[in-house]
Amino acid sequence: MTVSLRDKRSSELYARALTYLPGGVNSPVRAMRAIGRDPLFVDRGAGGELFDVDGNGYVDWVCSWGPLICGHAHPQVVAAVTDAAARGTSFGAPTAGEVDLAEEVSRRVPGVQMLRMTSSGTEASMSAIRLARAATGRTKLLKFAGAYHGHVDGLLAEGGSGLATQGIPASPGVPAEVAASTIVVPWNDADALAAATEQHEFAALLAEPYPANMGLVPPAEGFLELLRKRADETGALLIFDEVISGFRVARGGGQELSGVTPDLTVMGKVIGGGLPAAAYGGPRTLMERIAPAGDVYQAGTLSGNPLAVAAGRATLALLQGERPYLELGLTTRALADGLARAARSAGYEDVQIVSTTGLLTVFFSATPVHDYAAAQACDLAAHASWCRGLLARGVYAPASQFEAWFPSLAHTPEQIERTVAAAAAAFAELAR
Ligand code: KE4
């Protein structure tokens, strides 16, 4: 049964927002343009649910694009942030919490002995790249088509057609000469990786170990090991961008899950528990190049902000040991199996449901998706229509084929059932 979304207040806010904010939003994907509708304005979240300003309730599978692995407004996170705020919101001076958080991260993440906090994943990626360039004396970067590492000039470079292509600006305002320092290679393409690392001397090979910005496209068997091998053979640093996979796909992120340890790790989202915090880290020998210990400059007024640190520490405290990840794996599996059943029951066959602990994507494709080109070949109109159908039935899914669903420890079996029922009806609508 579809409900006509009451969206009067959202519409009024959107009209006003368009006057003051580009596209009415503070980040493009929130505008819901990829699914052909206006954005919904949110009033509040609770556990695995979101409520918009018109009082419509949804099962939320976006969860702020990843930070809320324990769900919205977790009491322990809210209490930690409230307590911290009562002592002051920012000092511009070191605090004990920052040391505790850094210690906790270094205990979890195999490749991180030392870290520097920033306020966004973009800043963390940008800084890790600067450090890699300083450490190697090289300039060029290798990135994979479809991977997103934040809106750093040199990373807003897309590949042309072909194996390993010199980046071209993916946005106006990115200088061609900056994009040209980035070589873009198809994900999971061992030959293209070999060719690029033979042809160029790289400062760094940069990858999301479990890419989730082309939809979830896990590494092919042995591909991360090959990345590690090519970095070692050519003197490039290996950087894993774990802003999404970190603390999510496993307790120590993608590098723990795969057993492949990078030279530098970029982190974000979960590390801030929903407040603005990110970090980059690695062995002390590399990280002590960063000012003021070393000569590579990087800074930030609100880096390690006490409220964000409190939220991050409270979130990681809820992710102790292996049990939370077993639970998150079961939730993700139940959702994936349910969505597959929903598609089958509706006779809608052309979907590929891909998942790993804490991440899932429904590709509208008749064939498996192993790289960005295949993700781009999905039926984007069908995906958009399906997402609109989910919204009408109280399910808030990522408004883009090139994003992932973010199951959390807060999602309940009842919310999964609601999602599966809505998915079956929305698939049936498509199949008609
Ligand atoms: P931020 O600068 O948005 O904090 O982080 C950039 C970033 C870096 N690395 C990875 C792997 C990322 O996924 C991101 C940001 N993720 C997107 C969603 N895929 C954020 C949502 C948005 O842009 O509004």
Boltz pocket constraint, residues with backbone or C-beta under 6 A from the ligand:
constraints:
  - pocket:
      binder: B
      contacts: [[A, 27], [A, 28], [A, 29], [A, 30], [A, 64], [A, 65], [A, 119], [A, 120], [A, 121], [A, 122], [A, 123], [A, 125], [A, 148], [A, 149], [A, 150], [A, 151], [A, 208], [A, 212], [A, 213], [A, 241], [A, 242], [A, 243], [A, 244], [A, 268], [A, 278], [A, 402], [A, 403]]
      max_distance: 6.0
